[in-house]
Amino acid sequence: MSQDIFKTKAGKYTANIFILVFISILIGVSTVILFQYFHLQYNMPLVIQYITEERTKLFLLQSLVMILCYLWLVSIFRYKFLSAIIIFFATTVLGFVDQQKLIYRNEPLYPSDLTMISDIRSLVGMVDKKVVIIAFGLILLFLVILGLVFSYYKKRKRNEIKLPLMLRIFFIFAMTFVISYVTQFNQPDNKVKAVFSNQAIWVNYNQQQNYRNNGFLAGFLFNLNTPAMETPENYSKEKIIEISNKYKIESEKINEKKDTTLDNVNIIFIMNESFSDPLKIEGIEVSDDPMPNMRNIMENEKKGEILSPGYGGGTANVEFEALTGISLEPLAPALTTPFIQLTNSLSQYPSIASYLKMYNYDTTAIHPYKTTMYKRTDAYKSLGFDKFVYDETMKYTEKKDSNMFISDESAYKEVMYRLQESKNSDFIHLVTMQNHSSYIDKYTEVEFSVNGAPNNNEAANYLQDISYSDKAISALLDQLDQFSEKTLVVFWGDHLPKIYGEHLYGINGKFVMHKTPMFLYSNFSEENEDINVISPIYFKNHVLEQTNIPVSAFDALLISLEEKLPAFEKGIYVESGEKEAKTARAQLSEETKQILEEYNLILYDITTGNNYSSDSDFFE
């Protein structure tokens, strides 16, 4: 009798639904397990521990999200198994990319990373060639299998979900709406996030730990597009006007002390890829000092260290801070890459390039690499740069040995060429590439040896990179010493490379592993001051001081903030006069917290709020 029921039309619908429900649950559970398997570096015992002991309810919630994704695919393609193949393939690709990024960048995969798929050639160049060949081989195999399966199902119409047309259209719209709502995870009052938050332990300042605590998919959702900042409790037009007026008065006091006659001074920002001091890392031994010229430079110039928001990566985030004066610390944790996520609104943010254009500067960005990484073409345009010079438009593109990236020496030749060609004062922002990973077999002859690193050969190649950078910056400054135009250089390393591994990172601690060398050089004055450690947001303070350019009210706020809190990033706060870093805002003095709150309110106003500060000429 039961067999006859399933032979009826209604019975077939019922059987189909049962099968679909079973497959959906199986796919939801297995895809989340697969994500965790990749994220935990193929460690199945840790995956099982995560599911059974640590985050069982969170695991089930993530499985439910994957079930919804599968049902959405079924609503579009109609075929149960075809949709299953697609979702398993997508899971495998995302999981594998996440696993590789953790290895090479010490960071999980963020949603914003997916926008860089247009520059796939550049991305694969940073990964082991064997891995790339295997990955592309598997993708090709999948496409062939997918084509065969689709053709098979289409001819035989098997495993097809047959619904009346209107019901299918309703199903597509309903599932699209649900998926769309899930992707609004970080929007205010999102119910999906509220449910997740009941089980998750979100870690705002450390996304690697955030993913590890809560699971890959939960971490991925947490990093979806979000408002740049949460609304401060005391945000209002009146409060912003009050802050604006306060710092307008401060800026007027500062400007009164400045000479009203402006000198024509070229300003050069040099953010050197992965430039750091290996002698400051405890636990390794190096055969020789790779940066003797840099030490000599720093003895005679204004110098210190920067506190970088990144380790092993995050170049564009350091760049964002240096160009805008906007710290990532108060921004939403899910805002992981402002250049990508805030591109459309960057033009309304303060920018040193836009500011200097008011004083008739020519503004040029130079990056000896592809234009698509971090959407730099759009970002630079929004930030007020007149020109963007990259690998295909540079005059000097020589490389060293087997290094796939344009050398620092060539990049500095490009800077001098642009300075000499320009008739006006120049602001040139250079982001180098020579020292980018990977470091294996970059050079046929390596002058250094290293002991104590996870891969001593890799570390030795990195030291060779630093040595070449050291010689190149010394040669550039020698040229500028003889250059007829007044020129100021701000040089810094964007972050440490990921060659030290977790053990050495643990020995040295987060504060040490986020500091890189910096100095300010000028060919027209002698400055020999140790400014200790500062955040990149304060570079403009020192530039305006040495070039005699007037400051805005926003600059006056940054000057006041630097006096109290010269360096801060998420989880690291260095108050003036203190050597030890604090780990939370609550530990800061009341005066520091007050200025930091004013800074927060201004940042919220321009990134998320109503821009009252811009209307009051706060940045002019």
C-alpha positions as CSV (number, residue, x, y, z in Angstrom):
1,M,0.0,0.0,0.0
2,S,2.8,2.4,0.9
3,Q,4.6,1.7,-2.4
4,D,1.4,2.7,-4.3
5,I,1.3,6.1,-2.4
6,F,4.7,7.0,-3.7
7,K,3.6,6.1,-7.3
8,T,0.9,8.8,-7.2
9,K,1.7,12.4,-8.2
10,A,1.3,13.7,-4.6
11,G,3.5,10.8,-3.4
12,K,6.3,11.7,-5.8
13,Y,6.2,15.3,-4.5
14,T,6.4,14.0,-0.9
15,A,9.3,11.7,-1.7
16,N,11.1,14.5,-3.5
17,I,10.7,16.8,-0.5
18,F,12.0,14.1,1.9
19,I,15.0,13.5,-0.4
20,L,15.6,17.3,-0.7
21,V,15.4,17.8,3.1
22,F,17.8,14.9,3.7
23,I,20.3,16.2,1.1
24,S,20.0,19.7,2.4
25,I,20.9,18.6,6.0
26,L,23.7,16.5,4.7
27,I,25.2,19.3,2.6
28,G,24.8,21.9,5.4
29,V,26.7,19.8,7.9
30,S,29.3,18.5,5.5
31,T,30.2,21.9,4.0
32,V,30.7,23.5,7.4
33,I,32.9,20.6,8.4
34,L,34.9,21.1,5.1
35,F,35.3,24.8,5.8
36,Q,36.7,23.9,9.3
37,Y,38.9,21.2,7.9
38,F,40.6,23.7,5.6
39,H,40.7,26.5,8.1
40,L,42.3,24.3,10.8
41,Q,45.0,23.2,8.4
42,Y,43.6,19.7,7.7
43,N,43.5,18.9,11.4
44,M,40.4,16.6,11.8
45,P,40.8,16.1,15.6
46,L,40.5,19.9,16.0
47,V,37.5,19.9,13.7
48,I,35.8,17.2,15.8
49,Q,36.7,19.1,19.0
50,Y,35.2,22.3,17.6
51,I,31.9,20.5,16.7
52,T,31.4,18.3,19.7
53,E,33.0,20.3,22.6
54,E,33.5,24.0,21.7
55,R,30.8,25.4,19.4
56,T,28.1,22.8,18.7
57,K,25.2,25.2,18.5
58,L,27.3,27.6,16.4
59,F,28.2,24.8,14.1
60,L,24.5,24.0,13.6
61,L,23.7,27.7,12.9
62,Q,26.4,27.8,10.2
63,S,25.0,24.5,8.8
64,L,21.6,26.2,8.6
65,V,23.2,29.0,6.6
66,M,24.7,26.5,4.1
67,I,21.4,24.7,3.9
68,L,19.8,28.0,2.8
69,C,22.6,28.6,0.2
70,Y,21.9,25.1,-1.1
71,L,18.1,25.6,-1.3
72,W,18.7,28.9,-3.1
73,L,20.8,27.1,-5.8
74,V,18.1,24.4,-6.1
75,S,15.5,27.1,-6.6
76,I,17.6,28.5,-9.5
77,F,18.9,25.3,-11.1
78,R,16.1,22.9,-10.1
79,Y,18.5,19.9,-9.9
80,K,19.3,18.6,-6.5
81,F,22.6,16.9,-7.2
82,L,23.8,19.5,-9.7
83,S,23.3,22.2,-7.0
84,A,25.1,19.9,-4.5
85,I,28.2,19.7,-6.8
86,I,28.2,23.5,-7.2
87,I,28.1,24.2,-3.5
88,F,30.7,21.6,-2.7
89,F,33.0,23.1,-5.3
90,A,32.5,26.6,-4.0
91,T,33.2,25.4,-0.4
92,T,36.4,23.6,-1.5
93,V,37.7,26.7,-3.4
94,L,36.9,29.1,-0.6
95,G,38.3,26.8,2.0
96,F,41.5,26.2,0.1
97,V,42.0,29.9,-0.5
98,D,41.5,30.5,3.2
99,Q,44.0,27.8,4.1
100,Q,46.6,29.3,1.8
101,K,46.0,32.8,3.0
102,L,46.6,31.7,6.6
103,I,49.9,30.2,5.5
104,Y,51.2,33.1,3.5
105,R,49.5,36.1,5.2
106,N,48.6,34.9,8.7
107,E,45.1,36.1,8.0
108,P,41.8,34.3,7.2
109,L,39.9,34.9,4.0
110,Y,37.7,38.1,4.2
111,P,34.7,38.8,2.0
112,S,36.5,41.9,0.7
113,D,39.3,39.6,-0.7
114,L,36.9,38.3,-3.3
115,T,36.9,41.6,-5.1
116,M,40.6,40.9,-6.0
117,I,39.6,37.9,-8.2
118,S,40.0,40.2,-11.2
119,D,43.8,40.1,-10.5
120,I,44.0,36.3,-10.3
121,R,47.4,36.2,-12.1
122,S,49.0,38.4,-9.5
123,L,47.5,36.4,-6.6
124,V,48.6,33.0,-7.9
125,G,52.1,34.4,-8.4
126,M,52.4,34.7,-4.6
127,V,51.6,31.0,-4.0
128,D,53.7,27.9,-4.6
129,K,53.6,26.9,-8.3
130,K,52.9,23.2,-7.5
131,V,49.8,24.2,-5.5
132,V,48.6,26.5,-8.3
133,I,49.0,23.8,-11.0
134,I,47.1,21.3,-8.8
135,A,44.4,23.8,-8.0
136,F,43.8,24.7,-11.7
137,G,43.8,21.1,-12.6
138,L,41.1,20.3,-10.1
139,I,39.1,23.3,-11.3
140,L,39.3,22.1,-14.9
141,L,38.3,18.6,-13.8
142,F,35.3,20.0,-11.9
143,L,34.1,22.1,-14.9
144,V,34.2,19.0,-17.1
145,I,32.3,16.9,-14.5
146,L,29.8,19.7,-14.0
147,G,29.2,19.9,-17.8
148,L,28.7,16.2,-18.1
149,V,26.4,16.0,-15.1
150,F,24.3,19.0,-16.3
151,S,24.0,17.4,-19.8
152,Y,23.0,14.1,-18.3
153,Y,20.3,15.6,-16.1
154,K,19.0,17.9,-18.8
155,K,18.5,15.0,-21.2
156,R,16.9,12.6,-18.7
157,K,15.2,15.3,-16.4
158,R,16.2,13.2,-13.4
159,N,16.5,14.7,-9.9
160,E,14.7,17.7,-11.1
161,I,12.5,19.6,-8.6
162,K,9.2,20.0,-10.5
163,L,7.1,22.8,-9.2
164,P,4.3,24.9,-10.8
165,L,5.7,28.0,-12.4
166,M,4.3,30.5,-10.0
167,L,5.3,28.4,-7.0
168,R,8.9,28.1,-8.4
169,I,9.1,31.9,-9.0
170,F,7.9,32.5,-5.4
171,F,10.5,30.0,-4.1
172,I,13.3,31.8,-6.0
173,F,12.2,35.2,-4.7
174,A,11.8,33.9,-1.2
175,M,15.2,32.2,-1.1
176,T,16.9,35.2,-2.7
177,F,15.3,37.5,0.0
178,V,16.5,35.2,2.8
179,I,20.1,34.9,1.5
180,S,20.1,38.7,0.9
181,Y,19.1,39.2,4.5
182,V,21.8,36.9,5.8
183,T,24.4,38.9,3.8
184,Q,23.2,42.0,5.7
185,F,24.7,40.4,8.7
186,N,26.4,43.5,10.1
187,Q,23.5,45.9,9.5
188,P,21.8,47.3,12.6
189,D,19.2,45.0,14.2
190,N,20.0,42.1,11.9
191,K,18.2,39.1,13.5
192,V,20.6,36.5,12.0
193,K,23.6,38.2,13.7
194,A,21.6,38.5,16.9
195,V,21.1,34.7,17.0
196,F,24.7,34.1,16.1
197,S,25.8,36.5,18.8
198,N,24.0,34.5,21.5
199,Q,26.5,31.7,20.8
200,A,29.6,33.4,19.4
201,I,32.5,35.0,21.2
202,W,33.4,37.8,18.8
203,V,36.9,39.0,18.8
204,N,37.0,42.5,17.3
205,Y,40.7,43.2,17.3
206,N,42.0,39.8,16.0
207,Q,40.2,38.2,13.1
208,Q,42.3,35.1,13.0
209,Q,41.3,34.4,16.6
210,N,37.7,35.4,15.7
211,Y,37.6,32.8,13.0
212,R,39.2,30.2,15.2
213,N,36.8,30.8,18.1
214,N,33.6,30.8,16.1
215,G,34.2,29.0,12.9
216,F,35.1,30.0,9.3
217,L,31.6,30.8,8.2
218,A,30.8,32.8,11.3
219,G,34.0,34.8,10.9
220,F,33.3,35.3,7.2
221,L,29.8,36.6,8.0
222,F,31.2,38.8,10.7
223,N,33.4,40.5,8.1
224,L,30.7,41.3,5.6
225,N,30.1,44.9,4.6
226,T,29.3,47.0,7.6
227,P,28.8,50.6,8.6
228,A,32.2,52.0,9.2
229,M,31.5,52.7,12.8
230,E,28.8,52.2,15.4
231,T,26.9,55.3,16.5
232,P,28.5,56.9,19.6
233,E,26.0,57.6,22.3
234,N,26.6,61.4,22.4
235,Y,26.7,62.0,18.6
236,S,24.8,65.1,17.6
237,K,25.2,68.1,15.3
238,E,25.7,70.3,18.4
239,K,28.5,68.1,19.7
240,I,30.3,68.0,16.4
241,I,30.1,71.8,16.0
242,E,31.4,72.1,19.6
243,I,34.5,69.9,18.7
244,S,34.9,71.8,15.5
245,N,35.0,75.2,17.1
246,K,37.4,73.9,19.8
247,Y,40.0,72.7,17.4
248,K,39.6,75.6,15.0
249,I,40.8,77.8,17.8
250,E,43.7,75.4,18.4
251,S,44.6,75.5,14.7
252,E,44.6,79.3,14.7
253,K,47.0,79.3,17.7
254,I,49.4,76.9,15.9
255,N,49.2,78.8,12.6
256,E,50.0,82.1,14.3
257,K,53.4,80.7,15.2
258,K,54.1,79.7,11.6
259,D,55.9,81.9,9.1
260,T,53.3,83.1,6.6
261,T,55.8,82.7,3.7
262,L,55.5,79.2,2.4
263,D,58.6,77.4,1.0
264,N,58.3,75.1,-1.9
265,V,59.1,71.7,-0.4
266,N,58.7,68.4,-2.2
267,I,57.2,65.7,0.1
268,I,57.8,62.0,-0.5
269,F,56.1,59.2,1.3
270,I,57.9,55.9,1.0
271,M,56.1,52.9,2.4
272,N,58.6,50.1,2.0
273,E,57.1,46.6,1.7
274,S,57.8,44.4,4.7
275,F,60.8,46.5,5.8
276,S,61.7,45.7,9.4
277,D,64.6,45.3,11.7
278,P,65.5,41.6,12.2
279,L,68.0,42.4,15.0
280,K,65.0,43.4,17.2
281,I,63.5,40.0,17.0
282,E,64.5,37.7,20.0
283,G,65.0,34.1,19.3
284,I,66.8,34.2,15.9
285,E,70.5,34.7,15.1
286,V,71.7,36.4,11.9
287,S,75.1,36.4,10.4
288,D,75.4,40.1,9.7
289,D,73.4,43.3,10.0
290,P,71.4,43.8,6.7
291,M,70.7,47.5,7.3
292,P,73.8,49.4,8.3
293,N,73.0,52.4,6.1
294,M,69.6,52.7,7.7
295,R,71.1,52.8,11.1
296,N,73.5,55.6,10.0
297,I,70.6,57.5,8.5
298,M,68.5,57.2,11.7
299,E,71.4,58.5,13.8
300,N,71.3,61.8,11.9
301,E,67.6,62.3,11.2
302,K,64.2,62.5,13.0
303,K,63.4,58.8,13.6
304,G,61.4,56.3,15.5
305,E,59.1,53.3,14.8
306,I,55.6,53.0,13.6
307,L,52.9,50.8,15.2
308,S,51.5,48.9,12.2
309,P,47.9,47.6,12.3
310,G,49.1,44.6,10.3
311,Y,51.5,41.6,10.6
312,G,52.5,39.6,7.6
313,G,50.0,41.6,5.4
314,G,47.6,44.5,5.4
315,T,49.7,46.9,3.4
316,A,46.7,48.9,2.1
317,N,45.4,49.4,5.7
318,V,48.7,51.0,6.8
319,E,48.6,53.1,3.6
320,F,45.0,54.2,4.4
321,E,46.0,55.4,7.9
322,A,49.0,57.3,6.6
323,L,47.1,59.1,3.8
324,T,43.9,59.9,5.7
325,G,44.8,60.3,9.4
326,I,42.0,57.8,10.1
327,S,42.9,55.0,12.5
328,L,41.5,51.6,12.0
329,E,41.2,51.2,15.8
330,P,37.8,52.8,16.2
331,L,36.4,51.4,13.0
332,A,34.1,48.4,12.9
333,P,35.9,45.1,13.2
334,A,34.3,43.9,10.0
335,L,35.8,46.8,8.1
336,T,38.9,44.9,7.3
337,T,40.1,46.7,4.1
338,P,38.9,50.3,3.8
339,F,40.5,50.8,0.4
340,I,38.1,48.1,-0.9
341,Q,35.1,48.5,1.3
342,L,35.0,52.3,1.5
343,T,36.1,53.2,-2.0
344,N,32.9,54.9,-3.0
345,S,33.1,57.2,0.1
346,L,36.8,57.9,0.3
347,S,36.5,61.3,-1.5
348,Q,34.7,62.7,1.6
349,Y,37.5,61.7,3.9
350,P,40.5,63.9,4.8
351,S,43.6,63.1,2.7
352,I,47.0,64.6,2.7
353,A,47.0,64.5,-1.1
354,S,43.8,66.6,-1.3
355,Y,45.1,68.9,1.4
356,L,48.4,69.6,-0.4
357,K,46.6,70.2,-3.7
358,M,45.2,73.3,-2.1
359,Y,48.8,74.6,-1.9
360,N,49.4,73.8,-5.6
361,Y,51.1,70.5,-5.2
362,D,51.3,67.9,-7.9
363,T,50.1,64.7,-6.4
364,T,51.4,61.3,-7.7
365,A,51.0,57.8,-6.4
366,I,53.6,55.2,-7.5
367,H,53.1,51.5,-7.0
368,P,55.4,49.2,-9.1
369,Y,52.7,46.5,-9.5
370,K,49.2,45.8,-10.8
371,T,46.5,48.4,-10.5
372,T,43.8,46.0,-9.4
373,M,45.2,45.1,-6.0
374,Y,43.1,46.8,-3.3
375,K,41.3,48.8,-6.0
376,R,44.1,51.3,-5.9
377,T,43.1,53.1,-9.1
378,D,39.8,54.1,-7.7
379,A,41.1,54.7,-4.2
380,Y,43.9,57.0,-5.3
381,K,41.6,59.0,-7.5
382,S,39.1,59.4,-4.6
383,L,41.9,60.5,-2.2
384,G,43.0,63.3,-4.5
385,F,45.9,62.0,-6.5
386,D,46.5,63.5,-10.0
387,K,48.4,60.6,-11.3
388,F,48.8,56.9,-10.5
389,V,52.0,55.4,-11.9
390,Y,52.3,51.6,-11.9
391,D,54.3,48.7,-13.4
392,E,53.1,49.2,-17.0
393,T,53.5,53.0,-16.9
394,M,56.8,53.3,-15.0
395,K,60.0,54.3,-16.8
396,Y,62.2,52.2,-14.6
397,T,61.2,48.6,-14.1
398,E,64.3,46.6,-13.5
399,K,64.3,43.6,-11.0
400,K,67.0,41.9,-9.1
401,D,68.0,38.4,-9.9
402,S,65.0,36.0,-9.7
403,N,62.8,38.4,-7.7
404,M,59.5,38.7,-9.5
405,F,58.9,42.3,-8.2
406,I,60.4,45.6,-9.4
407,S,63.3,46.6,-7.2
408,D,63.5,49.4,-4.7
409,E,66.4,50.8,-6.7
410,S,64.1,51.1,-9.8
411,A,61.3,52.6,-7.8
412,Y,63.5,55.3,-6.4
413,K,64.8,56.1,-9.9
414,E,61.2,56.6,-10.8
415,V,60.7,59.0,-7.9
416,M,63.7,61.1,-9.0
417,Y,62.5,61.1,-12.6
418,R,59.0,62.3,-11.5
419,L,60.6,65.0,-9.3
420,Q,62.8,66.3,-12.1
421,E,59.9,66.3,-14.7
422,S,57.5,68.2,-12.5
423,K,57.4,72.1,-12.5
424,N,55.4,72.4,-9.2
425,S,56.1,71.2,-5.7
426,D,55.4,67.4,-5.5
427,F,53.7,65.1,-3.2
428,I,54.8,61.6,-4.2
429,H,53.5,58.6,-2.4
430,L,55.5,55.4,-3.2
431,V,54.5,51.9,-2.1
432,T,57.4,49.5,-3.0
433,M,57.1,45.8,-3.9
434,Q,60.6,44.4,-3.8
435,N,60.4,42.8,-0.3
436,H,57.0,41.1,-0.9
437,S,56.7,37.4,-0.1
438,S,57.3,34.8,-1.0
439,Y,61.0,34.8,-0.1
440,I,62.1,31.3,-1.2
441,D,64.7,31.3,-3.9
442,K,64.5,34.9,-4.7
443,Y,68.3,35.3,-5.1
444,T,71.0,32.9,-6.5
445,E,73.5,34.4,-4.1
446,V,72.5,35.2,-0.5
447,E,75.0,37.0,1.7
448,F,73.3,36.1,5.0
449,S,72.5,33.1,7.1
450,V,69.9,32.7,9.8
451,N,69.3,30.3,12.7
452,G,66.1,30.0,14.7
453,A,63.5,30.9,12.1
454,P,60.9,28.3,11.0
455,N,62.6,28.3,7.6
456,N,66.1,29.6,7.8
457,N,66.6,29.7,4.0
458,E,63.4,31.8,3.6
459,A,64.6,34.2,6.4
460,A,68.0,34.6,4.7
461,N,66.4,35.6,1.4
462,Y,64.3,38.1,3.3
463,L,67.5,39.6,4.8
464,Q,68.9,39.9,1.3
465,D,65.8,41.9,0.4
466,I,66.4,44.2,3.4
467,S,70.0,44.6,2.4
468,Y,69.1,45.7,-1.1
469,S,66.5,48.1,0.3
470,D,69.1,49.5,2.7
471,K,71.5,50.3,-0.1
472,A,68.8,51.7,-2.4
473,I,67.4,54.2,0.2
474,S,70.9,55.3,1.0
475,A,71.6,56.0,-2.7
476,L,68.3,57.9,-3.0
477,L,69.1,60.2,-0.1
478,D,72.6,60.8,-1.5
479,Q,70.9,62.0,-4.7
480,L,68.5,64.2,-2.8
481,D,71.4,65.8,-0.8
482,Q,72.6,67.1,-4.2
483,F,69.1,67.9,-5.5
484,S,68.4,71.7,-5.9
485,E,64.8,71.5,-4.6
486,K,63.9,71.3,-1.0
487,T,62.6,67.8,-0.3
488,L,61.2,66.0,2.7
489,V,61.1,62.2,2.9
490,V,58.9,60.1,5.2
491,F,60.1,56.5,5.1
492,W,58.6,53.5,7.0
493,G,58.0,49.8,6.7
494,D,54.4,48.7,6.4
495,H,54.6,45.6,8.5
496,L,56.8,42.7,9.5
497,P,56.9,39.7,7.1
498,K,55.3,36.4,8.1
499,I,58.6,34.5,8.3
500,Y,59.0,34.3,12.1
501,G,56.2,31.8,12.8
502,E,53.9,31.5,15.8
503,H,56.7,30.6,18.2
504,L,58.8,33.7,17.6
505,Y,55.7,35.8,17.5
506,G,54.8,34.5,21.0
507,I,58.3,35.1,22.4
508,N,58.4,38.7,21.2
509,G,54.7,39.6,21.7
510,K,52.2,41.6,19.7
511,F,53.7,45.0,20.5
512,V,57.2,44.1,19.1
513,M,55.8,42.2,16.1
514,H,53.8,45.3,15.0
515,K,56.7,47.8,15.0
516,T,58.8,48.8,12.0
517,P,61.5,51.5,11.5
518,M,60.6,55.0,10.2
519,F,62.5,58.2,9.7
520,L,61.9,61.8,8.4
521,Y,64.8,63.1,6.2
522,S,65.1,66.6,4.7
523,N,67.8,68.1,2.5
524,F,67.2,71.5,3.9
525,S,67.3,71.2,7.7
526,E,68.8,69.1,10.5
527,E,66.5,67.2,12.7
528,N,67.9,64.7,15.1
529,E,65.0,63.8,17.3
530,D,63.8,60.3,18.5
531,I,60.0,60.3,18.4
532,N,59.9,56.7,19.7
533,V,56.8,54.9,18.4
534,I,53.9,56.6,16.5
535,S,50.9,55.5,14.5
536,P,50.9,56.3,10.7
537,I,47.9,58.6,11.2
538,Y,50.3,61.2,12.6
539,F,52.7,61.5,9.6
540,K,50.9,64.6,8.4
541,N,51.5,66.3,11.8
542,H,55.3,66.1,11.3
543,V,55.1,67.0,7.6
544,L,53.2,70.2,8.2
545,E,55.6,71.1,11.1
546,Q,58.7,70.8,8.9
547,T,57.3,72.4,5.8
548,N,55.6,75.3,7.5
549,I,52.2,74.6,5.9
550,P,49.2,75.8,7.9
551,V,47.2,73.2,9.8
552,S,43.4,72.5,9.7
553,A,41.2,72.0,12.7
554,F,41.4,68.2,12.0
555,D,45.2,68.5,12.1
556,A,45.0,70.3,15.4
557,L,42.9,67.4,16.8
558,L,45.6,64.9,15.6
559,I,48.4,67.0,17.1
560,S,46.5,67.1,20.5
561,L,45.9,63.3,20.2
562,E,49.5,62.5,19.4
563,E,50.7,64.5,22.5
564,K,48.6,62.1,24.7
565,L,48.5,58.9,22.7
566,P,51.3,58.7,20.1
567,A,50.6,55.2,19.1
568,F,47.5,53.0,19.1
569,E,45.9,50.1,17.2
570,K,43.4,47.5,18.2
571,G,44.6,46.0,21.5
572,I,47.7,48.2,21.7
573,Y,47.8,51.7,23.3
574,V,51.0,53.6,24.0
575,E,50.4,56.8,26.1
576,S,53.0,59.6,26.0
577,G,56.0,59.0,28.3
578,E,55.2,55.3,28.8
579,K,57.3,52.5,27.4
580,E,54.8,49.7,28.1
581,A,51.7,49.3,25.9
582,K,48.3,49.0,27.4
583,T,45.7,46.6,26.0
584,A,42.4,48.5,26.4
585,R,41.0,52.0,26.2
586,A,39.7,51.6,29.7
587,Q,43.3,51.6,31.0
588,L,44.0,55.1,29.5
589,S,44.0,58.3,31.5
590,E,40.8,60.4,31.6
591,E,42.4,63.2,29.5
592,T,43.5,60.8,26.8
593,K,40.1,59.1,26.7
594,Q,38.4,62.5,26.3
595,I,40.5,63.4,23.2
596,L,40.1,59.9,21.8
597,E,36.3,60.3,22.2
598,E,36.4,63.6,20.3
599,Y,38.4,61.8,17.6
600,N,35.9,59.0,17.5
601,L,33.0,61.4,17.1
602,I,34.7,63.2,14.1
603,L,35.5,59.8,12.4
604,Y,31.9,58.6,12.9
605,D,30.6,61.9,11.5
606,I,32.6,61.6,8.2
607,T,32.5,57.8,7.7
608,T,28.9,57.0,8.8
609,G,27.2,60.1,10.2
610,N,25.9,63.3,8.6
611,N,29.2,65.1,7.8
612,Y,28.5,68.1,10.0
613,S,32.3,68.6,10.4
614,S,32.8,68.9,6.7
615,D,30.0,71.4,6.5
616,S,31.8,73.5,9.2
617,D,35.1,73.5,7.2
618,F,36.8,71.3,9.8
619,F,39.2,69.9,7.2
620,E,40.0,73.2,5.4
